[in-house]
């Protein structure tokens, strides 16, 4: 089968298309003919090996040769003990443990997958497992009348988070680069901030901050949170994340402002509720661009440059 592989960390030019053996499903696994794989920041981090936590399990070289976790496709074979899915079932899920989405076929465990809603295309379904789960858990405490800020709101998780927070009745501020301001307004953001010209930590404090790209001082984040409010960091530099977990947690005990890391849980229980809302037309799925498999390197470049409005998809 054709796959986009790499053997060392670097920029997208380390990727190449190669013929590799088609994998076989083991116990409690299925083989999927991949129809679509959406890109996440975790793919970019896995490609470049930065921040440092992206190298867990593969300090000097990638732990998997084929990237791509958020997959959608059709089951073509099942492993021993599989009764949940059958051949020809249309499925989607977050295959973070095994990856392999940038290929014609991928093996995935049953626990990572769900049946694709009939009302969603393969490309649409592939956008949901990781981004939807992060957005759902990151905005779970949003309430009517609260001030909610989402940093990195113009990307995949952010585009869902804006909509979910608005549905909860919150006043939502989206932060991203200037190119994405109109896009965030279109998603429902009440206010938008260009991080290249404005510092959101100096605005009126927020009840909830979901930070998808943390890189500022933990003291700045504390300043940005209203008393009794909460700051949740999902990703960012190692230094920022560590300071949020340590210094931020201590500051929260003293000041009544909770600062911490959102460790998003994986699996259908955390992305199917978002998929149901999308299938019902209550949430919108925004796919900026779709690339063919052999252009996966260009897709990652587009994502890494911060240009994507919503999601980017590689379609087999």
C-alpha positions, -999 to 999 in steps of 0.1 A, spaced: 0 0 0 10 36 -4 19 56 27 35 89 36 64 79 59 93 96 77 123 83 97 136 114 114 121 146 130 121 177 108 101 199 85 76 184 59 104 178 35 114 147 55 82 130 44 81 108 14 55 85 -3 66 49 -1 51 14 -7 49 -5 26 32 -37 36 -5 -35 44 -9 -41 81 -30 -69 96 -54 -64 125 -46 -82 157 -70 -91 185 -96 -65 191 -85 -45 161 -98 -38 126 -82 -29 93 -96 3 78 -95 15 42 -87 51 50 -110 76 32 -99 107 51 -76 118 78 -77 152 94 -47 170 107 -41 181 143 -14 201 160 -2 168 174 7 157 138 29 188 134 45 182 168 51 146 159 67 156 126 90 182 141 97 166 174 89 198 192 79 207 219 100 181 237 70 162 250 63 152 213 92 129 215 78 107 243 83 71 232 108 82 204 135 104 217 159 102 187 135 90 160 97 89 156 79 60 173 57 55 143 67 59 106 32 70 95 15 100 111 -22 107 112 -45 99 141 -80 112 132 -92 88 106 -124 78 89 -130 50 65 -145 16 58 -136 -17 77 -120 -42 54 -109 -69 79 -114 -76 115 -91 -93 140 -98 -121 165 -125 -113 190 -141 -85 171 -179 -84 172 -185 -47 175 -178 -40 138 -181 -59 106 -165 -56 72 -179 -27 52 -189 -7 83 -181 30 80 -161 41 111 -141 70 124 -120 77 155 -88 90 171 -61 64 165 -35 82 186 -20 50 199 -12 35 165 -14 64 141 -11 54 105 -38 77 89 -15 90 61 -18 57 43 -42 37 22 -49 14 51 -46 16 89 -51 -7 118 -71 7 148 -83 -7 181 -120 -11 187 -119 13 217 -108 42 194 -137 39 169 -173 46 164 -198 41 136 -198 71 113 -230 91 114 -248 87 81 -253 124 78 -216 132 78 -191 126 50 -158 107 57 -139 140 55 -163 157 80 -162 127 104 -124 128 104 -123 163 117 -141 154 150 -123 128 171 -95 148 186 -106 184 180 -142 177 190 -131 159 222 -108 188 232 -134 214 225 -161 196 244 -140 190 275 -124 224 274 -157 242 273 -176 218 296 -179 244 324 -189 273 302 -222 289 313 -246 316 302 -233 351 310 -197 340 315 -168 356 297 -149 328 278 -117 333 259 -102 307 235 -66 312 224 -59 296 191 -96 298 183 -92 298 145 -79 263 142 -96 229 145 -103 226 182 -109 263 185 -135 264 158 -156 238 177 -149 254 211 -162 288 199 -195 272 188 -199 251 220 -192 280 243 -217 301 224 -244 274 226 -238 274 264 -247 311 264 -212 325 271 -197 358 258 -169 344 237 -136 361 227 -115 344 201 -77 349 198 -57 341 167 -38 359 139 -53 387 118 -61 364 89 -86 345 111 -105 373 127 -134 373 103 -135 335 104 -139 335 142 -166 361 140 -184 339 115 -183 311 140 -201 333 166 -173 349 185 -185 381 202 -150 396 202 -118 388 183 -82 396 191 -52 395 169 -24 382 191 3 398 170 -9 433 180 -28 428 213 -21 410 246 -53 393 257 -39 388 293 -44 426 297 -81 426 288 -109 425 314 -105 391 332 -123 360 319 -142 333 338 -128 306 315 -98 305 293 -91 276 270 -55 280 258 -46 258 228 -12 274 223 3 285 256 35 304 255 31 334 279 41 338 316 20 320 341 16 353 360 1 368 329 -24 340 327 -33 344 364 -39 381 357 -63 372 328 -85 350 350 -113 364 371 -115 354 407 -132 320 409 -124 315 372 -104 288 354 -75 287 329 -70 254 310 -39 248 290 -40 222 262 -7 227 244 22 251 240 59 253 249 73 229 274 83 258 297 48 273 297 31 240 303 54 230 331 49 264 348 11 262 345 12 227 361 35 238 390 36 275 397 1 280 383 -14 253 405 2 270 436 -10 304 425 -45 291 421 -46 279 457 -36 314 469 -57 336 446 -88 316 440 -80 314 403 -76 278 390 -48 273 365 -41 238 352 -36 215 323 -65 200 303 -57 163 298 -84 156 273 -98 121 275 -99 101 243 -125 78 228 -160 78 213 -176 89 246 -159 123 241 -163 129 204 -196 113 196 -216 140 214 -200 166 191 -206 145 160 -243 142 169 -246 179 171 -228 183 138 -251 157 121 -281 175 135 -269 208 121 -264 224 155 -226 228 150 -207 235 118 -177 216 105 -153 239 87 -128 222 64 -104 248 50 -86 226 25 -84 190 14 -52 175 0 -47 141 -17 -25 116 1 6 123 -19 4 159 -9 4 152 29 36 172 32 20 203 17 -10 198 40 13 197 71 31 228 58 -2 246 55 -11 236 91 23 244 105 24 279 90 -8 287 110 -28 294 79 -56 269 84 -91 282 91 -107 253 110 -96 219 98 -73 205 71 -80 170 57 -59 145 37 -83 124 16 -71 90 3 
